[in-house]
């Protein structure tokens, strides 16, 4: 399975180790999809790497009887983002997350998008937000 928040603790530990050693090392930004956790699960995952990375997440909240589907988490190297302010905007819970990283007069608009089961209205929301950001960039 692809899910990070796996019910098998040994498998979950192997996946977290893989994230640390293979995905985060040497990368400024690492985005993951299908992490299958609620907000609490994603916060616990983020805490494992908080010394070296900022983490921003969005989960799809499901009733307690279901395992959380989807879910996104983006890690940003603290070294790379030094001196920046970071804000987030969830466009579609667990599917589209906008992260804005701003240094003095420069802004990076970064999207973590997992397109599985995204509806046409959700795509329209994404397109409108990208268009708005493009207009803002032209004005500055």
HELIX and SHEET records of a PDB file:
HELIX    1   1 UNK A    9  UNK A   18  1                                  10    
HELIX    2   2 UNK A   19  UNK A   24  3                                   6    
HELIX    3   3 UNK A   39  UNK A   48  1                                  10    
HELIX    4   4 UNK A  120  UNK A  139  1                                  20    
SHEET    1   A 3 UNK A  29  UNK A  33  0                                        
SHEET    2   A 3 UNK A  72  UNK A  77 -1                                        
SHEET    3   A 3 UNK A  53  UNK A  58 -1                                        
SHEET    1   B 3 UNK A  85  UNK A  92  0                                        
SHEET    2   B 3 UNK A  96  UNK A 103 -1                                        
SHEET    3   B 3 UNK A 106  UNK A 113 -1                                        
END                                                                             
